[in-house]
Amino acid sequence: MVLASPRILIVEDAPETLAIMRAALKEYQIKTASTLREAHEIVVAETFDLYILDASLPDGETYELAREIKRLNKDRSNLILFISARGSEFHKLQAFERGADDYLTKPVGPLELRARVAAKLRGWQDAHSGKRSVGPLSLDLEKGQAFL
């Protein structure tokens, strides 16, 4: 079974930052939005495996968008990574309280971004392939096999 790569929505208004992020994450399926309004329209219509949200856009902050993502996708994993120029503890806590799984402060290094995204999506392949591991036990649900 060949799986498509994970889908990522990047919500970022700065073209240079977006270009760096796209290049760093080129092995994934990427969709982008540069405004809160555009991001909301996409989130209502589509689902993604990971959402990368710039916390502050010209037309508003994305904290409520994160809540909307969680509300719309109650039955699936909703990984959310916030990126912001604001690095205070207050802003980070605000993001985590609204559903963030991680928070990066700008400027974002492409290697760190790639590593964090890979870490967040590590279980994606197994979750979508029907394979599960619990301690030393491995299960292949499609084949009905268990391995120690």
C-alpha positions as CSV (number, residue, x, y, z in Angstrom):
1,M,0.0,0.0,0.0
2,V,1.5,3.3,-1.1
3,L,0.4,6.3,1.0
4,A,0.3,9.9,-0.1
5,S,2.5,12.2,1.9
6,P,0.8,14.1,4.8
7,R,-1.1,17.2,3.9
8,I,-0.1,20.5,5.5
9,L,-1.9,23.8,5.5
10,I,0.5,26.8,6.0
11,V,-1.1,30.1,7.0
12,E,1.5,32.8,6.5
13,D,1.3,36.3,5.1
14,A,5.0,37.0,4.6
15,P,6.1,35.8,1.1
16,E,9.7,35.3,2.1
17,T,8.8,33.2,5.1
18,L,6.4,31.2,3.1
19,A,9.0,30.5,0.5
20,I,11.4,29.2,3.1
21,M,8.7,27.0,4.7
22,R,7.7,25.6,1.3
23,A,11.3,24.7,0.4
24,A,11.9,23.1,3.9
25,L,8.8,21.0,3.6
26,K,8.9,20.1,-0.1
27,E,8.3,16.4,0.6
28,Y,4.8,17.1,1.9
29,Q,1.6,18.1,0.2
30,I,1.4,21.9,0.9
31,K,-1.6,24.2,0.6
32,T,-1.2,27.9,1.6
33,A,-3.3,30.8,2.8
34,S,-2.1,34.3,3.4
35,T,-5.2,35.8,5.2
36,L,-7.4,34.7,8.1
37,R,-10.4,34.8,5.8
38,E,-8.8,32.6,3.2
39,A,-7.5,30.2,5.8
40,H,-11.0,29.9,7.4
41,E,-12.5,29.0,4.0
42,I,-10.0,26.3,3.4
43,V,-10.3,24.9,7.0
44,V,-14.1,24.6,6.6
45,A,-13.8,22.8,3.2
46,E,-10.7,20.5,3.7
47,T,-8.8,18.6,6.3
48,F,-5.1,18.4,6.8
49,D,-2.7,16.3,8.9
50,L,-0.8,19.4,10.2
51,Y,-1.7,23.1,10.3
52,I,1.1,25.7,10.5
53,L,-0.4,29.0,11.6
54,D,1.3,32.4,11.7
55,A,-0.2,33.7,15.0
56,S,-0.8,37.2,13.7
57,L,-2.1,38.1,10.2
58,P,-3.1,41.5,8.8
59,D,-6.8,40.6,9.1
60,G,-6.6,39.0,12.6
61,E,-5.0,36.5,14.9
62,T,-5.2,32.8,14.2
63,Y,-5.9,31.6,17.8
64,E,-9.6,31.3,17.1
65,L,-8.9,29.5,13.8
66,A,-7.0,26.9,15.9
67,R,-10.1,26.4,18.0
68,E,-12.2,26.1,14.8
69,I,-9.9,23.4,13.4
70,K,-10.2,21.4,16.6
71,R,-14.0,21.8,16.6
72,L,-14.4,20.8,13.0
73,N,-12.2,17.8,13.2
74,K,-13.1,16.3,16.6
75,D,-12.7,12.7,15.3
76,R,-9.2,13.0,13.9
77,S,-5.8,14.2,14.8
78,N,-5.3,17.9,14.5
79,L,-1.7,18.8,14.8
80,I,-1.2,22.6,15.0
81,L,2.1,24.4,15.0
82,F,2.1,28.1,15.7
83,I,4.8,30.4,14.3
84,S,5.1,34.0,15.5
85,A,7.5,36.9,15.8
86,R,6.1,37.2,19.4
87,G,8.2,35.0,21.7
88,S,6.9,35.9,25.1
89,E,5.7,33.3,27.5
90,F,2.3,34.9,27.5
91,H,1.9,34.5,23.7
92,K,3.1,30.9,23.8
93,L,0.7,30.0,26.6
94,Q,-2.1,31.7,24.6
95,A,-1.3,29.4,21.7
96,F,-1.1,26.2,23.8
97,E,-4.4,27.1,25.5
98,R,-6.1,27.2,22.1
99,G,-4.8,23.9,20.9
100,A,-1.2,24.3,19.7
101,D,1.0,21.3,19.7
102,D,4.1,23.3,19.2
103,Y,5.3,26.9,18.9
104,L,8.2,28.4,16.9
105,T,9.5,31.9,17.1
106,K,10.5,33.8,13.9
107,P,12.8,33.8,12.2
108,V,12.2,30.2,11.6
109,G,15.2,28.1,10.6
110,P,14.3,25.6,7.8
111,L,16.2,22.7,9.4
112,E,14.4,23.2,12.7
113,L,11.1,23.6,11.0
114,R,11.6,20.4,9.0
115,A,12.7,18.5,12.2
116,R,9.7,19.7,14.2
117,V,7.3,18.8,11.5
118,A,8.8,15.4,11.0
119,A,8.6,14.8,14.8
120,K,4.9,15.8,14.8
121,L,4.1,13.6,11.9
122,R,6.2,10.6,13.0
123,G,3.1,8.5,13.7
124,W,1.2,9.6,10.6
125,Q,2.6,6.8,8.4
126,D,1.7,4.0,10.8
127,A,-1.7,5.5,11.6
128,H,-2.6,5.5,8.0
129,S,-1.1,2.2,7.1
130,G,-3.0,0.0,9.6
131,K,0.1,-0.8,11.6
132,R,0.3,-0.2,15.3
133,S,3.1,-0.7,17.9
134,V,2.6,-1.1,21.6
135,G,5.9,-1.7,23.5
136,P,7.5,-4.7,21.9
137,L,4.2,-5.8,20.2
138,S,3.6,-4.8,16.5
139,L,0.3,-5.3,14.8
140,D,-0.5,-5.3,11.2
141,L,-4.3,-4.7,11.2
142,E,-4.7,-5.2,7.4
143,K,-3.1,-8.7,7.5
144,G,-4.4,-9.6,10.9
145,Q,-0.9,-10.4,12.2
146,A,1.0,-9.6,15.5
147,F,4.7,-9.7,16.0
148,L,6.9,-9.6,19.1
